[in-house]
Amino acid sequence: MTSQNQTNKPIIAVVGPTASGKSELGIALALRLVGEIINCDSVQVYREIEIATAKIPLAERRGVPHHLLDFVPQEVNYTAGHWARDALKTIDAYDAASSTSGSVAGLCTSTASSDASTR
């Protein structure tokens, strides 16, 4: 999804607080919609950082491709700008390779408000 074009496939963001079931929901959606998952967690992008990241183990991914997960060396300062560039490249590659109407599901971790008026 470059600045010249946009994807025709829906992009679904699954957001919520830690341990709220985002990974399980994202995988279920990706399986149902023939999609893939783009990690949006700022810590899960780093390799070899396992403590307090809640990275979903390979065995629990149920064959769903996961992108931007566990690929950045710890010593690299990987910014939101880097992530946005890499996410767009991932979406473009998915669009180019996919002839189906599948979607890309993005898993994001964020602090969700408990105040319904802010949702």
Residue pairs with C-beta under 8 A, 6 or more apart in sequence:
1 7
1 88
1 91
1 92
1 95
2 88
2 92
7 91
7 95
7 104
8 95
9 94
9 95
9 98
9 101
9 102
9 103
9 104
10 33
10 103
11 91
11 103
11 104
11 105
11 106
12 29
12 33
12 35
12 103
12 104
12 105
12 106
13 40
13 106
13 108
14 22
14 25
14 26
14 29
14 105
14 106
14 107
14 108
15 22
15 108
15 109
15 110
15 112
16 22
16 109
16 110
16 112
17 109
17 110
17 111
17 112
18 54
18 109
19 54
20 112
22 107
22 108
22 109
23 54
23 56
23 60
23 107
26 37
26 105
26 106
26 107
27 37
27 56
27 60
27 61
27 62
27 64
29 35
29 103
29 105
30 36
30 37
30 64
30 103
30 105
31 62
31 64
33 102
33 103
33 105
34 100
34 101
34 102
34 103
35 64
35 102
35 103
35 104
35 105
36 64
36 65
36 66
36 67
36 94
36 102
36 104
36 105
37 64
37 65
37 66
37 67
37 104
37 105
37 106
37 107
38 66
38 67
38 68
38 87
38 90
38 91
38 104
38 105
38 106
38 107
39 45
39 66
39 67
39 68
39 69
39 106
39 107
40 68
40 83
40 87
40 106
40 107
40 108
40 109
41 53
41 107
41 108
41 109
42 80
42 83
42 109
43 49
43 52
43 53
44 53
44 54
44 55
44 69
44 70
44 109
45 68
45 69
45 70
45 71
45 72
45 78
45 83
46 53
46 70
46 72
46 73
46 74
46 78
47 70
47 71
47 72
47 73
47 74
48 74
49 74
55 69
55 70
56 66
67 90
68 83
68 86
68 87
68 90
72 78
87 106
90 104
91 104
94 104
113 119
